[in-house]
Amino acid sequence: MLSLLEAHATSEEFLSRINDAKISTCNSIVDGEIIQQDFKNLLGDRELSEYSLLLFLTQLHFKEFLTLEQILRLVSSLSRIVLDFSSISCASFGRFISDKFQNIEIGDNICLDLSRGMSRQIVFFKTILLMYGWLKTCSDEKRDVVLNMLKVEPFEAIVEFFNVIGIYYDNTMNDFEFQSCLKFLLEEESSIPYGTYAKEITI
């Protein structure tokens, strides 16, 4: 999960720097080159691999199709979608990939985790691989349409891709589940006597 959270945070950070460079009145080209180099250094730092793994995966597979900015927008959009996934969406994705593991035992454990809404980084990881594989095998006409969507509206392109391969994705359900869980947590908190937390800390 940490790699997923970091992928979203890092992509947003670099996108912010790119936007700042675009509106800069001077040295925008130099700023752009510095950003490119900083991103390259991040991906090449093994000590930060836990934070940059999903960025590296996306850049590796889509650098022939997209610019750095477009790759970052893809990472930001996909990580946001996956973080917002409802448990139903996670379970749907788990069922879809259940027969796509060479090691059946590991695959079963991962899919079981997904059915609980866990291991969401796997959804990101597999989605990138599935999208890349689809782009490499589909017709030129379809590839051009999908790539144009990825460049302009990556969020919509990802949702459309899920629909095409049969993954259940419903943002309304995601919001409903979030609100229901939030309501439950607030009700649980209100039922705890005032000062309980302080007593537990001081004991």
C-alpha positions as a Markdown table, in Angstrom:
| # | Residue | x | y | z |
|---|---|---|---|---|
| 1 | Met | 0.0 | 0.0 | 0.0 |
| 2 | Leu | 2.9 | 2.3 | 0.8 |
| 3 | Ser | 4.2 | 2.1 | -2.8 |
| 4 | Leu | 0.7 | 3.1 | -4.1 |
| 5 | Leu | 0.4 | 6.1 | -1.8 |
| 6 | Glu | 3.9 | 7.2 | -2.7 |
| 7 | Ala | 3.3 | 6.8 | -6.4 |
| 8 | His | 0.3 | 9.2 | -6.1 |
| 9 | Ala | 2.2 | 11.7 | -3.9 |
| 10 | Thr | 5.4 | 11.6 | -6.1 |
| 11 | Ser | 3.5 | 12.0 | -9.4 |
| 12 | Glu | 1.6 | 15.0 | -8.0 |
| 13 | Glu | 4.8 | 16.5 | -6.8 |
| 14 | Phe | 6.5 | 16.2 | -10.2 |
| 15 | Leu | 3.4 | 17.4 | -12.0 |
| 16 | Ser | 3.4 | 20.5 | -9.7 |
| 17 | Arg | 7.0 | 21.2 | -10.6 |
| 18 | Ile | 6.2 | 20.8 | -14.3 |
| 19 | Asn | 3.3 | 23.2 | -14.1 |
| 20 | Asp | 5.4 | 25.7 | -12.2 |
| 21 | Ala | 8.1 | 25.4 | -15.0 |
| 22 | Lys | 5.5 | 26.1 | -17.7 |
| 23 | Ile | 4.3 | 29.4 | -16.1 |
| 24 | Ser | 7.8 | 30.5 | -15.3 |
| 25 | Thr | 8.9 | 33.6 | -17.2 |
| 26 | Cys | 12.5 | 32.4 | -17.6 |
| 27 | Asn | 14.6 | 29.2 | -17.8 |
| 28 | Ser | 11.6 | 27.0 | -18.4 |
| 29 | Ile | 13.6 | 24.7 | -20.7 |
| 30 | Val | 16.4 | 24.4 | -18.0 |
| 31 | Asp | 13.8 | 23.7 | -15.3 |
| 32 | Gly | 12.2 | 21.0 | -17.5 |
| 33 | Glu | 15.6 | 19.3 | -18.0 |
| 34 | Ile | 16.2 | 19.4 | -14.2 |
| 35 | Ile | 12.8 | 17.8 | -13.6 |
| 36 | Gln | 13.6 | 15.1 | -16.1 |
| 37 | Gln | 17.0 | 14.4 | -14.5 |
| 38 | Asp | 15.5 | 14.4 | -11.0 |
| 39 | Phe | 12.9 | 11.9 | -12.1 |
| 40 | Lys | 15.5 | 9.7 | -13.7 |
| 41 | Asn | 17.6 | 9.9 | -10.5 |
| 42 | Leu | 14.6 | 8.9 | -8.4 |
| 43 | Leu | 13.9 | 5.8 | -10.5 |
| 44 | Gly | 17.6 | 4.8 | -10.4 |
| 45 | Asp | 17.9 | 5.1 | -6.6 |
| 46 | Arg | 17.6 | 1.5 | -5.2 |
| 47 | Glu | 17.2 | 2.7 | -1.7 |
| 48 | Leu | 13.9 | 4.4 | -2.8 |
| 49 | Ser | 12.6 | 1.5 | -4.8 |
| 50 | Glu | 9.8 | 0.9 | -2.4 |
| 51 | Tyr | 8.6 | 4.4 | -3.1 |
| 52 | Ser | 9.3 | 4.5 | -6.9 |
| 53 | Leu | 8.5 | 0.9 | -8.0 |
| 54 | Leu | 5.1 | 1.7 | -9.5 |
| 55 | Leu | 6.5 | 4.9 | -11.2 |
| 56 | Phe | 9.3 | 2.8 | -12.6 |
| 57 | Leu | 6.9 | 0.2 | -13.9 |
| 58 | Thr | 4.7 | 2.7 | -15.6 |
| 59 | Gln | 7.6 | 4.6 | -17.2 |
| 60 | Leu | 9.2 | 1.4 | -18.4 |
| 61 | His | 6.1 | 0.3 | -20.3 |
| 62 | Phe | 4.7 | 3.6 | -21.5 |
| 63 | Lys | 7.7 | 5.7 | -22.3 |
| 64 | Glu | 7.4 | 4.7 | -26.0 |
| 65 | Phe | 3.8 | 6.1 | -26.0 |
| 66 | Leu | 3.7 | 9.0 | -23.6 |
| 67 | Thr | 5.8 | 12.0 | -22.4 |
| 68 | Leu | 6.9 | 12.3 | -18.8 |
| 69 | Glu | 4.1 | 14.6 | -17.9 |
| 70 | Gln | 1.5 | 12.2 | -19.5 |
| 71 | Ile | 3.1 | 9.3 | -17.6 |
| 72 | Leu | 2.8 | 11.2 | -14.4 |
| 73 | Arg | -0.8 | 12.0 | -15.1 |
| 74 | Leu | -1.5 | 8.3 | -15.8 |
| 75 | Val | 0.2 | 7.3 | -12.5 |
| 76 | Ser | -1.8 | 10.0 | -10.6 |
| 77 | Ser | -5.1 | 9.0 | -12.1 |
| 78 | Leu | -4.6 | 5.2 | -11.7 |
| 79 | Ser | -3.4 | 5.4 | -8.1 |
| 80 | Arg | -6.4 | 7.7 | -7.2 |
| 81 | Ile | -8.8 | 5.2 | -8.9 |
| 82 | Val | -7.3 | 2.2 | -7.1 |
| 83 | Leu | -7.2 | 4.0 | -3.7 |
| 84 | Asp | -10.9 | 4.8 | -4.1 |
| 85 | Phe | -11.8 | 1.3 | -5.2 |
| 86 | Ser | -14.7 | -0.2 | -3.3 |
| 87 | Ser | -14.4 | -3.7 | -1.9 |
| 88 | Ile | -16.7 | -4.9 | -4.7 |
| 89 | Ser | -14.3 | -3.4 | -7.3 |
| 90 | Cys | -11.3 | -5.0 | -5.6 |
| 91 | Ala | -13.0 | -8.4 | -5.5 |
| 92 | Ser | -14.0 | -8.0 | -9.2 |
| 93 | Phe | -10.4 | -7.3 | -10.1 |
| 94 | Gly | -9.2 | -10.3 | -8.0 |
| 95 | Arg | -11.5 | -12.6 | -9.9 |
| 96 | Phe | -10.3 | -11.3 | -13.2 |
| 97 | Ile | -6.6 | -12.0 | -12.5 |
| 98 | Ser | -7.1 | -15.2 | -10.5 |
| 99 | Asp | -6.0 | -17.4 | -13.4 |
| 100 | Lys | -3.1 | -15.2 | -14.4 |
| 101 | Phe | -0.5 | -16.3 | -11.9 |
| 102 | Gln | 2.1 | -19.0 | -12.6 |
| 103 | Asn | 2.3 | -19.7 | -8.8 |
| 104 | Ile | -1.3 | -20.7 | -8.0 |
| 105 | Glu | -0.9 | -20.5 | -4.2 |
| 106 | Ile | 0.5 | -17.0 | -4.3 |
| 107 | Gly | -2.2 | -16.0 | -6.8 |
| 108 | Asp | -4.9 | -17.4 | -4.5 |
| 109 | Asn | -3.5 | -15.5 | -1.5 |
| 110 | Ile | -3.3 | -12.2 | -3.5 |
| 111 | Cys | -6.9 | -12.6 | -4.8 |
| 112 | Leu | -8.1 | -13.4 | -1.3 |
| 113 | Asp | -6.4 | -10.2 | -0.1 |
| 114 | Leu | -8.1 | -8.2 | -2.8 |
| 115 | Ser | -11.5 | -9.6 | -1.8 |
| 116 | Arg | -10.9 | -7.9 | 1.6 |
| 117 | Gly | -9.9 | -4.7 | -0.1 |
| 118 | Met | -6.2 | -5.2 | 0.7 |
| 119 | Ser | -3.1 | -5.3 | -1.6 |
| 120 | Arg | -4.4 | -2.5 | -3.8 |
| 121 | Gln | -0.9 | -2.0 | -5.2 |
| 122 | Ile | -1.5 | -5.2 | -7.1 |
| 123 | Val | -4.4 | -3.6 | -8.9 |
| 124 | Phe | -2.1 | -0.8 | -10.1 |
| 125 | Phe | 0.7 | -3.2 | -11.0 |
| 126 | Lys | -1.5 | -5.6 | -13.0 |
| 127 | Thr | -3.5 | -2.8 | -14.7 |
| 128 | Ile | -0.3 | -1.3 | -16.1 |
| 129 | Leu | 0.7 | -4.6 | -17.5 |
| 130 | Leu | -2.7 | -5.4 | -18.9 |
| 131 | Met | -3.0 | -2.0 | -20.6 |
| 132 | Tyr | 0.4 | -2.3 | -22.1 |
| 133 | Gly | -0.3 | -5.8 | -23.4 |
| 134 | Trp | -3.6 | -4.6 | -24.8 |
| 135 | Leu | -1.9 | -1.7 | -26.6 |
| 136 | Lys | 0.7 | -3.9 | -28.1 |
| 137 | Thr | -1.9 | -6.4 | -29.5 |
| 138 | Cys | -4.9 | -4.3 | -30.5 |
| 139 | Ser | -5.4 | -2.7 | -33.9 |
| 140 | Asp | -3.6 | 0.5 | -34.9 |
| 141 | Glu | -7.0 | 2.3 | -35.0 |
| 142 | Lys | -8.0 | 1.3 | -31.5 |
| 143 | Arg | -4.5 | 2.0 | -30.1 |
| 144 | Asp | -4.6 | 5.5 | -31.5 |
| 145 | Val | -8.0 | 6.1 | -29.8 |
| 146 | Val | -6.8 | 4.8 | -26.4 |
| 147 | Leu | -3.5 | 6.6 | -26.5 |
| 148 | Asn | -5.3 | 9.9 | -27.3 |
| 149 | Met | -7.5 | 9.3 | -24.3 |
| 150 | Leu | -4.5 | 8.5 | -22.1 |
| 151 | Lys | -2.8 | 11.7 | -23.2 |
| 152 | Val | -5.9 | 13.9 | -22.7 |
| 153 | Glu | -8.1 | 12.2 | -20.1 |
| 154 | Pro | -6.2 | 9.4 | -18.4 |
| 155 | Phe | -8.8 | 9.0 | -15.7 |
| 156 | Glu | -11.6 | 8.4 | -18.2 |
| 157 | Ala | -9.3 | 6.1 | -20.3 |
| 158 | Ile | -8.6 | 3.9 | -17.3 |
| 159 | Val | -12.3 | 3.6 | -16.4 |
| 160 | Glu | -13.1 | 2.8 | -20.0 |
| 161 | Phe | -10.4 | 0.1 | -20.0 |
| 162 | Phe | -11.8 | -1.5 | -16.9 |
| 163 | Asn | -15.3 | -1.5 | -18.6 |
| 164 | Val | -13.8 | -3.1 | -21.7 |
| 165 | Ile | -12.1 | -6.0 | -19.8 |
| 166 | Gly | -15.1 | -6.5 | -17.5 |
| 167 | Ile | -13.9 | -5.0 | -14.3 |
| 168 | Tyr | -16.7 | -3.7 | -12.1 |
| 169 | Tyr | -16.1 | 0.0 | -11.4 |
| 170 | Asp | -18.7 | 2.3 | -10.1 |
| 171 | Asn | -17.7 | 5.6 | -8.5 |
| 172 | Thr | -21.1 | 5.9 | -6.8 |
| 173 | Met | -20.5 | 2.6 | -5.0 |
| 174 | Asn | -17.0 | 3.8 | -4.0 |
| 175 | Asp | -18.5 | 6.9 | -2.4 |
| 176 | Phe | -21.3 | 5.0 | -0.8 |
| 177 | Glu | -18.9 | 2.5 | 0.8 |
| 178 | Phe | -16.7 | 5.4 | 2.1 |
| 179 | Gln | -19.6 | 7.3 | 3.6 |
| 180 | Ser | -20.9 | 4.1 | 5.2 |
| 181 | Cys | -17.6 | 3.2 | 6.8 |
| 182 | Leu | -17.1 | 6.8 | 7.9 |
| 183 | Lys | -20.5 | 6.8 | 9.6 |
| 184 | Phe | -19.8 | 3.5 | 11.3 |
| 185 | Leu | -16.5 | 4.8 | 12.7 |
| 186 | Leu | -18.0 | 8.0 | 13.9 |
| 187 | Glu | -20.8 | 6.0 | 15.7 |
| 188 | Glu | -18.2 | 3.7 | 17.2 |
| 189 | Glu | -16.1 | 6.6 | 18.5 |
| 190 | Ser | -19.2 | 8.3 | 20.0 |
| 191 | Ser | -20.0 | 5.2 | 22.0 |
| 192 | Ile | -16.6 | 5.2 | 23.7 |
| 193 | Pro | -16.7 | 6.9 | 27.1 |
| 194 | Tyr | -14.9 | 10.3 | 27.2 |
| 195 | Gly | -11.3 | 10.0 | 28.4 |
| 196 | Thr | -10.9 | 6.3 | 27.6 |
| 197 | Tyr | -8.0 | 7.0 | 25.2 |
| 198 | Ala | -6.2 | 9.1 | 27.8 |
| 199 | Lys | -6.6 | 6.4 | 30.5 |
| 200 | Glu | -5.2 | 3.8 | 28.1 |
| 201 | Ile | -2.2 | 6.0 | 27.4 |
| 202 | Thr | -1.4 | 6.8 | 31.0 |
| 203 | Ile | -1.8 | 3.2 | 32.3 |
